[in-house]
């Protein structure tokens, strides 16, 4: 599975829990949003993470 910033941003926009987690990562690690998004991807999406199926669903034909 490959990281796409646009898909990750969309996933976060659609999920309040991920929005909160993104803000926590940005504050805790003093990261800009683009880096925090990638960190969030690796912790919550990639390799069987809690939001992997939701992220993959964003890539399905006919969505959006």
Beta strands, then each sheet from edge to edge (+ up, - down):
end
